Amino acid sequence: QVQLEESGGGVVQPGGSLKLSCVASGQTAAIAAMSWYRHPAGKPRQLQLVDSINSGGRITYHDSVKGRFTISSDFAADTIWLQMDALNPEDTAVYLCTAQRYLADYWGRGTQVTVSS
């Protein structure tokens, strides 16, 4: 089993920045990739892939965050980060961290990000 814990969410004004962190624990050996997803505000059934990074460093960004969000990782420390800049109200969501290990996906509980003036 892999446990994931996100942190760094909060309330920020439009145009502001936040940095999210996700730390994996448990059976973390052989984690192949880690990703950030989000449930947009008012759309709890919608799940968007935000950013994803694998152990080889390959990165995938959602079109809506390209140029604004930056994912980084330290797989040796089982940690990923999401630097979010130029935030806008449409970025308001619960952000969840996931990890892929062999054929299983593991999820954190999420951290709330609210962008509001």
Secondary structure, DSSP 4 states (H G I P E B T S, - for coil): -EEEEEE--EEE-TT--EEEEEEEEES-TTEEEEEEEEEETT-TT--EEEEEEETT--EEE-GGGTTTEEEEEEGGGTEEEEEE-S--GGG-EEEEEEEEETTEEEE---EEEEE--
